[in-house]
Amino acid sequence: MTKRPKVTVLGSLNMDISVTVPRLPGPGATVLGSEARFTPGGKGANQAVAAARLGADVRLVGCVGDDDFGRRLLAALRTEGINADAVRIVPGVPTGLAMIAVDEAAENLIVVAPGANHHVGPPDVAAATSDRDILVISAEIPAQAITEALTQGGPTILNLAPVPSQANALVAAGGKAPDWLVVNESEAAAVLGRPVSGLADAALAAAELITQGPRHAVVTAGAHGAALASTNGPDGPDGPDGPDGADGANGPEVIDGFRVPAVDTVGAGDTFVGALAVAIAAGIPPLEATRAAAAAGAAAVTRPGAQTAMPRAADILAATGVAWPVS
Ligand code: ADP
């Protein structure tokens, strides 16, 4: 590879405040927990970190408040070598927060206060859609901003997480669909309006999702792996997956999950998306890029935490035997 792939992420930044509790509190109850842990999070920031650790030149576009949490989040991004110059500081609004309680069985209860993330708008869309190989958009920002970013054109990955109420409009984006749509099983179920569970179902869902507009759809299925469907076959026109049909469509492909000792699955999806962006921006073919992203997701679950668990190339090789295809 001659140049570093350029990835721009348009998405959220949160301070995650986590407390371990003996049991999750019910309505009106108070429980005493551990000391609070403050860790950088938000899907946009997580995906940016995943992409940066895998060799991309990454820019994050989003909003924080003019407060201490915002400054800490920006400092953490810069430590990862991420360009955070286009993160806008919104006066008078708090930085996004996620308040997370985790009990001894690893069940959790999460309350998100979006704060500045809900102020992402036209200036941020304009910043995000200039100078990039690929734009990654996740859905913890206003739907209007997502639609505007998609209509600017250029290669995009839309990670529809969490699924907004206007999901179907976003998948087709009023005529301008994302190139890639990435969802997990429950997000696919929300978009399609039916349950999606397991790899075979994920493949059917991916095939159905490309009929709504995206050129490629990936449905991730946790430990089972991931499925990819593409309008002209996952490996390109008439590639080794067989000749493409008269309608240009081809059967979906499945990537079996890598067998790894899972410690903590938080952040697997964000790692998958960040890794996929790097591989696509580097010109890796769709099926190989998806397999590499699945290997990155698997490596992420072998360590605790979200950003702290995000792998570098050597970690992916050690956990899965897959050589990261971008150098
Ligand atoms: P999300 O975190 O968005 O719910 P998933 O749980 O589907 O996303 O995980 C994303 C990807 O990470 C999966 O497609 C898979 O490749 C990988 N992955 C997740 N959990 C595991 C696991 N327990 N073992 C191996 N790979 C996993």
Boltz pocket constraint, residues with backbone or C-beta under 6 A from the ligand:
constraints:
  - pocket:
      binder: B
      contacts: [[A, 184], [A, 185], [A, 219], [A, 220], [A, 221], [A, 222], [A, 223], [A, 224], [A, 225], [A, 226], [A, 257], [A, 258], [A, 259], [A, 260], [A, 262], [A, 265], [A, 266], [A, 267], [A, 268], [A, 269], [A, 270], [A, 272], [A, 293], [A, 294], [A, 295], [A, 296], [A, 297], [A, 298], [A, 299], [A, 301]]
      max_distance: 6.0
